[in-house]
């Protein structure tokens, strides 16, 4: 029957290898960051590092239904961006609008919105959150507070 007997094993979630995550962080993410913030279904999740406090921007394939925002967790629950969003919240830039992520949590595929279920079934988990009101501004994501302070001093 070919590879794997031609059957999908839903009981074994897919988790992409860490080696691929490192490659994506170094090569693919900078490229996707150019267009992901303006081209749905891509989005950019803006989150702050738990240890460093640094602001990170992670492009993701995301799904939205009303105020509910969902992302399949393809690198596992231990991925840095997942842990950062769960610990300290974050924002999402999608279709050139910035929203705060309210109440982010990990859920099973059955709890994910219908559009996100196929990818969530592959990975076994989805991160969902409610979207706040659109924030003023436009662009790739919220700027660092430090940059905003320096800019306001120069005026």
DRENMISE-542381 format. One record per residue (C-alpha): residue number from 1; residue in three letters; z, x, y. Coordinates in steps of 0.001 Angstrom, whole numbers, plus 500000, padded with zeros to 6 digits. Example, Ala and Ser with C-alpha at 12.3 -4.5 7.8 and 13.67 -1.06 7.14 Angstrom:
% DRENMISE-542381
<lumro num="1" residuo="ALA" Z="507800" X="512300" Y="495500"/>
<lumro num="2" residuo="SER" Z="507140" X="513670" Y="498940"/>
//
This chain:
% DRENMISE-542381
<lumro num="1" residuo="UNK" Z="500000" X="500000" Y="500000"/>
<lumro num="2" residuo="UNK" Z="500148" X="502952" Y="502306"/>
<lumro num="3" residuo="UNK" Z="502854" X="504318" Y="504491"/>
<lumro num="4" residuo="UNK" Z="506163" X="502489" Y="503986"/>
<lumro num="5" residuo="UNK" Z="504623" X="499916" Y="501653"/>
<lumro num="6" residuo="UNK" Z="503165" X="498043" Y="504628"/>
<lumro num="7" residuo="UNK" Z="506519" X="496387" Y="505331"/>
<lumro num="8" residuo="UNK" Z="508559" X="496580" Y="508479"/>
<lumro num="9" residuo="UNK" Z="512238" X="497240" Y="507876"/>
<lumro num="10" residuo="UNK" Z="514014" X="495328" Y="510626"/>
<lumro num="11" residuo="UNK" Z="517413" X="496419" Y="509348"/>
<lumro num="12" residuo="UNK" Z="516819" X="500064" Y="510351"/>
<lumro num="13" residuo="UNK" Z="516635" X="500392" Y="514148"/>
<lumro num="14" residuo="UNK" Z="514227" X="502893" Y="515634"/>
<lumro num="15" residuo="UNK" Z="515771" X="505645" Y="517710"/>
<lumro num="16" residuo="UNK" Z="513401" X="508118" Y="519288"/>
<lumro num="17" residuo="UNK" Z="514328" X="511795" Y="518746"/>
<lumro num="18" residuo="UNK" Z="516260" X="513782" Y="521379"/>
<lumro num="19" residuo="UNK" Z="513437" X="516328" Y="521436"/>
<lumro num="20" residuo="UNK" Z="511082" X="513610" Y="522689"/>
<lumro num="21" residuo="UNK" Z="513677" X="512531" Y="525260"/>
<lumro num="22" residuo="UNK" Z="513842" X="516083" Y="526658"/>
<lumro num="23" residuo="UNK" Z="510041" X="516269" Y="526823"/>
<lumro num="24" residuo="UNK" Z="509841" X="512896" Y="528555"/>
<lumro num="25" residuo="UNK" Z="512534" X="513873" Y="531064"/>
<lumro num="26" residuo="UNK" Z="510691" X="517070" Y="531993"/>
<lumro num="27" residuo="UNK" Z="507041" X="515982" Y="531806"/>
<lumro num="28" residuo="UNK" Z="506467" X="512232" Y="531467"/>
<lumro num="29" residuo="UNK" Z="509184" X="510814" Y="533755"/>
<lumro num="30" residuo="UNK" Z="508022" X="512681" Y="536888"/>
<lumro num="31" residuo="UNK" Z="504505" X="511348" Y="536317"/>
<lumro num="32" residuo="UNK" Z="505655" X="507786" Y="535634"/>
<lumro num="33" residuo="UNK" Z="507944" X="507922" Y="538658"/>
<lumro num="34" residuo="UNK" Z="504858" X="507985" Y="540866"/>
<lumro num="35" residuo="UNK" Z="503731" X="504496" Y="539834"/>
<lumro num="36" residuo="UNK" Z="506553" X="502852" Y="537847"/>
<lumro num="37" residuo="UNK" Z="508375" X="501494" Y="540898"/>
<lumro num="38" residuo="UNK" Z="505369" X="499456" Y="542004"/>
<lumro num="39" residuo="UNK" Z="503565" X="498513" Y="538756"/>
<lumro num="40" residuo="UNK" Z="505283" X="495953" Y="536484"/>
<lumro num="41" residuo="UNK" Z="506276" X="495901" Y="533657"/>
<lumro num="42" residuo="UNK" Z="507440" X="499397" Y="534608"/>
<lumro num="43" residuo="UNK" Z="510542" X="499841" Y="536741"/>
<lumro num="44" residuo="UNK" Z="512730" X="502707" Y="537922"/>
<lumro num="45" residuo="UNK" Z="516450" X="502556" Y="537195"/>
<lumro num="46" residuo="UNK" Z="518477" X="504409" Y="539829"/>
<lumro num="47" residuo="UNK" Z="521866" X="505520" Y="538533"/>
<lumro num="48" residuo="UNK" Z="524571" X="508063" Y="539367"/>
<lumro num="49" residuo="UNK" Z="525624" X="510733" Y="536873"/>
<lumro num="50" residuo="UNK" Z="529086" X="510235" Y="535417"/>
<lumro num="51" residuo="UNK" Z="530103" X="513895" Y="535681"/>
<lumro num="52" residuo="UNK" Z="527905" X="515292" Y="538440"/>
<lumro num="53" residuo="UNK" Z="527692" X="512306" Y="540778"/>
<lumro num="54" residuo="UNK" Z="524000" X="513143" Y="541225"/>
<lumro num="55" residuo="UNK" Z="521520" X="510283" Y="541689"/>
<lumro num="56" residuo="UNK" Z="518913" X="509993" Y="538923"/>
<lumro num="57" residuo="UNK" Z="515760" X="507901" Y="538710"/>
<lumro num="58" residuo="UNK" Z="514614" X="506923" Y="535221"/>
<lumro num="59" residuo="UNK" Z="511325" X="505074" Y="534666"/>
<lumro num="60" residuo="UNK" Z="511591" X="502364" Y="531996"/>
<lumro num="61" residuo="UNK" Z="509548" X="499555" Y="530495"/>
<lumro num="62" residuo="UNK" Z="511446" X="496488" Y="531693"/>
<lumro num="63" residuo="UNK" Z="511247" X="492737" Y="531410"/>
<lumro num="64" residuo="UNK" Z="512397" X="490143" Y="533888"/>
<lumro num="65" residuo="UNK" Z="512961" X="486435" Y="533437"/>
<lumro num="66" residuo="UNK" Z="514350" X="484772" Y="536571"/>
<lumro num="67" residuo="UNK" Z="517402" X="486831" Y="537553"/>
<lumro num="68" residuo="UNK" Z="517784" X="488438" Y="534099"/>
<lumro num="69" residuo="UNK" Z="516545" X="492005" Y="533699"/>
<lumro num="70" residuo="UNK" Z="516169" X="493598" Y="530235"/>
<lumro num="71" residuo="UNK" Z="515287" X="497061" Y="528927"/>
<lumro num="72" residuo="UNK" Z="514985" X="498103" Y="525272"/>
<lumro num="73" residuo="UNK" Z="517250" X="501087" Y="524555"/>
<lumro num="74" residuo="UNK" Z="514782" X="503286" Y="522670"/>
<lumro num="75" residuo="UNK" Z="516825" X="506511" Y="522765"/>
<lumro num="76" residuo="UNK" Z="520046" X="504905" Y="521574"/>
<lumro num="77" residuo="UNK" Z="523252" X="503816" Y="523250"/>
<lumro num="78" residuo="UNK" Z="524191" X="507430" Y="523943"/>
<lumro num="79" residuo="UNK" Z="521257" X="508043" Y="526310"/>
<lumro num="80" residuo="UNK" Z="522520" X="509379" Y="529634"/>
<lumro num="81" residuo="UNK" Z="520907" X="506672" Y="531731"/>
<lumro num="82" residuo="UNK" Z="522431" X="503927" Y="529550"/>
<lumro num="83" residuo="UNK" Z="525917" X="505438" Y="529742"/>
<lumro num="84" residuo="UNK" Z="525598" X="505979" Y="533510"/>
<lumro num="85" residuo="UNK" Z="524522" X="502385" Y="534173"/>
<lumro num="86" residuo="UNK" Z="527265" X="500971" Y="531940"/>
<lumro num="87" residuo="UNK" Z="529917" X="503176" Y="533585"/>
<lumro num="88" residuo="UNK" Z="528911" X="502919" Y="537218"/>
<lumro num="89" residuo="UNK" Z="526216" X="500308" Y="537652"/>
<lumro num="90" residuo="UNK" Z="522929" X="501051" Y="539282"/>
<lumro num="91" residuo="UNK" Z="519883" X="499674" Y="540966"/>
<lumro num="92" residuo="UNK" Z="516384" X="498933" Y="539814"/>
<lumro num="93" residuo="UNK" Z="513159" X="499302" Y="541757"/>
<lumro num="94" residuo="UNK" Z="510489" X="496991" Y="540437"/>
<lumro num="95" residuo="UNK" Z="507316" X="495698" Y="542076"/>
<lumro num="96" residuo="UNK" Z="508290" X="497687" Y="545180"/>
<lumro num="97" residuo="UNK" Z="511595" X="495794" Y="545598"/>
<lumro num="98" residuo="UNK" Z="515096" X="497169" Y="545067"/>
<lumro num="99" residuo="UNK" Z="517794" X="495113" Y="543325"/>
<lumro num="100" residuo="UNK" Z="521378" X="495862" Y="542344"/>
<lumro num="101" residuo="UNK" Z="522106" X="495565" Y="538613"/>
<lumro num="102" residuo="UNK" Z="525050" X="493183" Y="538193"/>
<lumro num="103" residuo="UNK" Z="527127" X="493195" Y="535006"/>
<lumro num="104" residuo="UNK" Z="524979" X="495512" Y="532858"/>
<lumro num="105" residuo="UNK" Z="525748" X="495283" Y="529136"/>
<lumro num="106" residuo="UNK" Z="524253" X="496113" Y="525755"/>
<lumro num="107" residuo="UNK" Z="523215" X="493177" Y="523598"/>
<lumro num="108" residuo="UNK" Z="521582" X="492543" Y="520249"/>
<lumro num="109" residuo="UNK" Z="517855" X="491742" Y="520147"/>
<lumro num="110" residuo="UNK" Z="518552" X="488040" Y="519585"/>
<lumro num="111" residuo="UNK" Z="520397" X="487872" Y="522938"/>
<lumro num="112" residuo="UNK" Z="517608" X="489622" Y="524848"/>
<lumro num="113" residuo="UNK" Z="515062" X="487594" Y="526834"/>
<lumro num="114" residuo="UNK" Z="512023" X="486597" Y="524757"/>
<lumro num="115" residuo="UNK" Z="509675" X="489130" Y="526407"/>
<lumro num="116" residuo="UNK" Z="512027" X="492021" Y="525562"/>
<lumro num="117" residuo="UNK" Z="512783" X="491000" Y="521962"/>
<lumro num="118" residuo="UNK" Z="509958" X="492872" Y="520181"/>
<lumro num="119" residuo="UNK" Z="511014" X="496255" Y="521604"/>
<lumro num="120" residuo="UNK" Z="514695" X="495371" Y="521326"/>
<lumro num="121" residuo="UNK" Z="514190" X="494602" Y="517618"/>
<lumro num="122" residuo="UNK" Z="512685" X="498054" Y="517133"/>
<lumro num="123" residuo="UNK" Z="515595" X="499819" Y="518804"/>
<lumro num="124" residuo="UNK" Z="518346" X="497432" Y="517737"/>
<lumro num="125" residuo="UNK" Z="519743" X="497068" Y="521285"/>
<lumro num="126" residuo="UNK" Z="518750" X="495993" Y="524778"/>
<lumro num="127" residuo="UNK" Z="520430" X="496584" Y="528099"/>
<lumro num="128" residuo="UNK" Z="520503" X="493433" Y="530173"/>
<lumro num="129" residuo="UNK" Z="521839" X="492725" Y="533655"/>
<lumro num="130" residuo="UNK" Z="521560" X="490116" Y="536351"/>
<lumro num="131" residuo="UNK" Z="519586" X="491121" Y="539430"/>
<lumro num="132" residuo="UNK" Z="521196" X="490898" Y="542844"/>
<lumro num="133" residuo="UNK" Z="519303" X="489829" Y="545947"/>
<lumro num="134" residuo="UNK" Z="516430" X="492100" Y="546993"/>
<lumro num="135" residuo="UNK" Z="517750" X="494873" Y="549231"/>
<lumro num="136" residuo="UNK" Z="516112" X="495919" Y="552474"/>
<lumro num="137" residuo="UNK" Z="513823" X="498872" Y="552260"/>
<lumro num="138" residuo="UNK" Z="510812" X="499809" Y="550275"/>
<lumro num="139" residuo="UNK" Z="509968" X="502762" Y="548090"/>
<lumro num="140" residuo="UNK" Z="510759" X="504691" Y="544983"/>
<lumro num="141" residuo="UNK" Z="514444" X="503971" Y="545067"/>
<lumro num="142" residuo="UNK" Z="517602" X="504125" Y="547134"/>
<lumro num="143" residuo="UNK" Z="518080" X="507446" Y="548836"/>
<lumro num="144" residuo="UNK" Z="521120" X="509617" Y="548442"/>
<lumro num="145" residuo="UNK" Z="523957" X="508717" Y="550803"/>
<lumro num="146" residuo="UNK" Z="524106" X="512395" Y="551871"/>
<lumro num="147" residuo="UNK" Z="520460" X="512292" Y="552963"/>
<lumro num="148" residuo="UNK" Z="521091" X="509083" Y="554926"/>
<lumro num="149" residuo="UNK" Z="524039" X="510713" Y="556764"/>
<lumro num="150" residuo="UNK" Z="522029" X="513815" Y="557665"/>
<lumro num="151" residuo="UNK" Z="519127" X="511687" Y="558907"/>
<lumro num="152" residuo="UNK" Z="521386" X="509528" Y="561097"/>
<lumro num="153" residuo="UNK" Z="522976" X="512658" Y="562698"/>
<lumro num="154" residuo="UNK" Z="519569" X="513931" Y="563754"/>
<lumro num="155" residuo="UNK" Z="518744" X="510769" Y="565738"/>
//
